[in-house]
């Protein structure tokens, strides 16, 4: 769990150093540039929604979706029963969906 939290902190620090995609897009209004702008907007919305989740929810999502661990491995890392890990993962996904909906309403 601490390893995941360290990874989240590193990701946040790296994100602060990254150039925004808007700054990299060339001038003009071509279709490819609109795709880049839409992707950047989607990414920002996802990042903001993800940051509003609790640390435990973010840990679950990182372990399962970013590191690709199965629910059994997530349960072992968190030292909880597999059913508990699965239900918490489900709740974390639902929370992220709600946050993304809120972000889209803005």
VMD Tcl script that draws the C-alpha trace (Angstrom):
set ca {
  {0.00 0.00 0.00}
  {2.84 2.37 0.85}
  {4.49 1.50 -2.46}
  {1.32 2.55 -4.30}
  {1.11 5.78 -2.34}
  {4.75 6.56 -3.19}
  {3.95 5.88 -6.82}
  {1.00 8.27 -6.66}
  {3.21 10.98 -5.14}
  {5.82 10.44 -7.87}
  {3.13 10.65 -10.54}
  {1.83 13.89 -9.05}
  {5.34 15.36 -8.94}
  {5.99 14.28 -12.54}
  {2.68 15.79 -13.64}
  {3.73 19.17 -12.28}
  {6.88 19.11 -14.43}
  {5.14 18.06 -17.64}
  {4.42 20.51 -20.44}
  {0.70 20.93 -21.01}
  {-0.42 19.40 -24.31}
  {-1.97 22.72 -25.33}
  {1.49 24.31 -25.40}
  {2.79 21.60 -27.74}
  {-0.01 21.87 -30.34}
  {1.01 23.77 -33.48}
  {-0.97 26.82 -34.64}
  {-4.17 26.45 -36.67}
  {-7.37 24.53 -36.16}
  {-6.86 21.22 -37.95}
  {-8.84 18.12 -36.96}
  {-5.75 16.54 -35.38}
  {-5.29 19.56 -33.15}
  {-8.88 19.34 -31.99}
  {-8.26 15.70 -31.06}
  {-5.19 16.72 -29.06}
  {-7.15 19.44 -27.27}
  {-10.02 17.03 -26.51}
  {-7.58 14.41 -25.23}
  {-5.87 16.99 -23.00}
  {-9.23 18.11 -21.65}
  {-10.29 14.50 -20.97}
  {-7.00 13.81 -19.24}
  {-7.34 16.87 -17.00}
  {-10.90 15.86 -16.11}
  {-9.76 12.33 -15.24}
  {-6.83 13.60 -13.16}
  {-9.05 16.01 -11.23}
  {-11.70 13.34 -10.62}
  {-9.00 10.85 -9.55}
  {-7.50 13.35 -7.09}
  {-10.88 13.79 -5.39}
  {-11.02 10.08 -4.49}
  {-9.76 8.86 -1.14}
  {-6.21 7.53 -0.92}
  {-7.56 4.00 -0.40}
  {-9.73 4.23 -3.52}
  {-6.83 5.57 -5.59}
  {-4.61 2.75 -4.28}
  {-7.14 0.11 -5.34}
  {-7.52 1.59 -8.81}
  {-3.75 1.90 -9.31}
  {-3.06 -1.65 -8.16}
  {-5.74 -3.17 -10.37}
  {-5.85 -0.99 -13.49}
  {-2.42 0.60 -13.77}
  {-0.30 -2.24 -12.41}
  {-2.61 -4.89 -13.86}
  {-2.89 -6.96 -10.70}
  {-5.83 -9.34 -10.38}
  {-8.24 -8.88 -7.49}
  {-6.63 -11.80 -5.64}
  {-3.24 -10.02 -5.72}
  {-4.83 -6.71 -4.69}
  {-6.43 -8.48 -1.74}
  {-3.08 -9.97 -0.74}
  {-1.33 -6.58 -0.90}
  {-4.05 -4.92 1.19}
  {-4.34 -7.95 3.50}
  {-8.10 -8.16 3.14}
  {-10.36 -10.99 1.91}
  {-10.77 -11.22 -1.86}
  {-14.48 -10.36 -1.65}
  {-13.67 -7.22 0.33}
  {-11.10 -6.14 -2.24}
  {-13.58 -6.76 -5.07}
  {-16.36 -4.77 -3.40}
  {-14.01 -1.90 -2.55}
  {-12.74 -1.88 -6.13}
  {-16.33 -1.73 -7.38}
  {-17.07 1.18 -5.02}
  {-13.89 2.98 -6.12}
  {-14.90 2.63 -9.79}
  {-18.36 3.99 -9.03}
  {-16.87 6.92 -7.12}
  {-14.58 7.71 -10.04}
  {-17.55 7.57 -12.44}
  {-19.52 9.99 -10.23}
  {-16.56 12.35 -10.04}
  {-16.14 12.23 -13.81}
  {-19.83 13.05 -14.25}
  {-19.44 16.00 -11.88}
  {-16.38 17.10 -13.82}
  {-18.31 16.90 -17.10}
  {-21.14 19.01 -15.66}
  {-18.74 21.90 -15.00}
}
mol new
graphics top color blue
foreach p $ca { graphics top sphere $p radius 0.5 }
foreach p [lrange $ca 0 end-1] q [lrange $ca 1 end] { graphics top cylinder $p $q radius 0.2 }
display resetview
